[in-house]
Amino acid sequence: MGKVFTHTTRESLSPEVVNNALESFRNPSRWPEWNSIAKNMLATNPETIDEGDHIAVFQMIKGGLIEAKWLIHGIREGDGFCEIELRGEGQYRNEREIGKGLKNLCIIITFLSQEEGGIEIHSTCEVSRLMLIFSKQINSFMKKQTQTLLDDLSAIK
């Protein structure tokens, strides 16, 4: 059994900004417009994200193409509320799996489009005991991942 790392970040935003962010997030063809990491992306459906869909986000790091695969595990919606759960299916560099140390990577994004609402992003992953020697880097990765996504979503006008 390993250790679970988590990080949550949130920002209060106006209902109109939250609605615009949700609309852009749920439309994969618009991701390159707002997502600073996802310059290219593939999705099961190019115009909408639904429960059970798969997405792949591509980025260049140090001259190598990195592909991060995600499953849309769940979507809960209510009046002025939407929560989307993404489960990591792995990262690949030149079609070879990398980042095997992070297990059960999960991101939950909550959009609350009411007064005093905003966007909250919660990330969690599990690592083996052997990987605990990299706990500082894993914590840094979790914080950077959630903050970058929140910054990108909150900048949508």
C-alpha positions in Angstrom: 0.0 0.0 0.0 1.3 3.4 -0.9 0.8 7.0 0.1 -1.9 9.2 -1.3 -1.0 12.8 -2.3 -3.8 15.4 -2.7 -4.0 19.1 -3.5 -7.0 21.4 -3.7 -7.1 24.9 -5.1 -10.1 27.2 -5.7 -10.9 30.7 -6.9 -14.0 32.8 -6.4 -15.3 33.9 -9.8 -18.5 35.6 -11.1 -21.2 33.2 -12.4 -20.7 34.4 -16.0 -16.9 33.6 -15.9 -17.7 30.1 -14.4 -20.3 29.4 -17.1 -17.9 30.5 -19.8 -15.2 28.3 -18.3 -17.5 25.3 -18.1 -18.7 25.8 -21.7 -15.1 25.9 -22.9 -14.1 22.9 -20.8 -17.0 20.8 -22.1 -16.0 21.6 -25.7 -12.8 19.7 -26.6 -12.4 21.6 -29.9 -11.9 24.8 -27.8 -9.2 23.4 -25.5 -6.2 24.8 -27.5 -7.8 28.3 -27.1 -7.6 28.4 -23.3 -5.5 25.5 -22.1 -1.8 26.5 -21.9 -0.7 22.8 -21.9 -3.1 21.3 -24.4 -1.9 22.7 -27.7 -3.2 19.6 -29.4 -5.9 17.2 -28.2 -8.0 14.2 -29.3 -11.4 13.4 -27.8 -14.1 10.8 -28.3 -16.4 13.5 -29.4 -14.9 16.8 -30.7 -17.8 19.0 -29.6 -18.7 17.8 -26.1 -17.4 15.9 -23.2 -19.7 13.3 -21.7 -19.3 10.6 -19.0 -17.3 7.7 -20.4 -15.5 9.7 -23.0 -11.7 9.5 -23.5 -9.4 12.4 -24.1 -5.7 12.7 -25.0 -3.8 15.8 -24.4 -0.5 16.3 -26.3 2.4 18.6 -25.4 6.0 19.0 -26.2 8.5 18.7 -23.4 12.2 18.8 -24.0 11.7 17.9 -27.7 9.6 14.8 -27.0 5.9 14.4 -27.6 4.1 13.7 -24.3 0.5 12.2 -24.5 -1.6 12.2 -21.3 -4.7 10.0 -21.5 -7.8 10.7 -19.4 -11.2 9.0 -18.9 -14.2 11.2 -18.0 -15.2 9.0 -15.1 -18.2 11.0 -13.9 -20.2 14.2 -14.5 -22.6 15.4 -11.8 -24.8 18.4 -12.7 -27.3 20.5 -10.8 -28.7 24.0 -10.7 -25.7 26.2 -11.1 -23.4 23.3 -10.3 -21.2 20.9 -12.4 -18.6 18.5 -11.2 -16.4 16.6 -13.6 -14.1 13.7 -12.6 -11.2 12.8 -14.8 -9.2 9.7 -14.2 -5.6 9.4 -15.6 -5.0 6.5 -17.9 -1.3 7.1 -18.2 1.3 9.2 -19.9 3.3 8.3 -23.0 6.4 9.6 -24.6 6.8 8.5 -28.2 4.2 5.8 -27.6 6.1 4.3 -24.6 4.5 4.6 -21.1 6.2 7.0 -18.7 5.3 8.2 -15.2 4.4 4.8 -14.0 5.0 5.8 -10.4 1.7 7.7 -10.1 -1.2 5.4 -9.6 -4.9 6.3 -9.6 -4.4 9.9 -10.7 -7.7 11.8 -10.5 -8.7 15.4 -11.0 -12.1 16.6 -9.9 -13.2 20.0 -11.2 -16.2 21.7 -9.6 -17.9 24.7 -11.3 -20.2 26.6 -9.1 -22.0 29.4 -11.0 -23.8 31.2 -8.2 -23.0 34.3 -6.2 -20.0 33.5 -4.0 -19.2 30.6 -6.4 -16.2 29.8 -8.5 -14.0 26.9 -9.6 -12.4 24.3 -7.4 -9.9 21.7 -8.6 -8.9 18.7 -6.5 -6.1 16.4 -7.5 -5.2 13.1 -6.0 -2.8 10.2 -6.7 -1.2 7.3 -5.0 2.4 6.3 -5.1 4.3 3.2 -3.9 6.5 3.4 -0.8 9.6 3.3 -3.0 8.4 6.6 -4.7 8.1 8.3 -1.3 11.7 9.5 -1.8 10.3 11.8 -4.5 7.5 13.2 -2.2 8.7 16.8 -2.6 8.6 16.6 -6.4 5.2 14.8 -6.4 3.7 17.5 -4.1 5.2 20.1 -6.4 3.7 18.4 -9.5 0.2 18.1 -7.9 0.3 21.8 -6.9 1.5 23.0 -10.3 -1.0 20.8 -12.2 -4.0 22.1 -10.3 -2.9 25.7 -10.3 -2.1 25.8 -14.0 -5.5 24.3 -14.8 -7.3 26.8 -12.5 -5.4 29.7 -13.9 -6.3 28.7 -17.5 -10.0 28.2 -16.7 -10.3 31.4 -14.6 -8.7 33.5 -17.5 -11.6 32.5 -19.9 -13.8 35.6 -20.4 
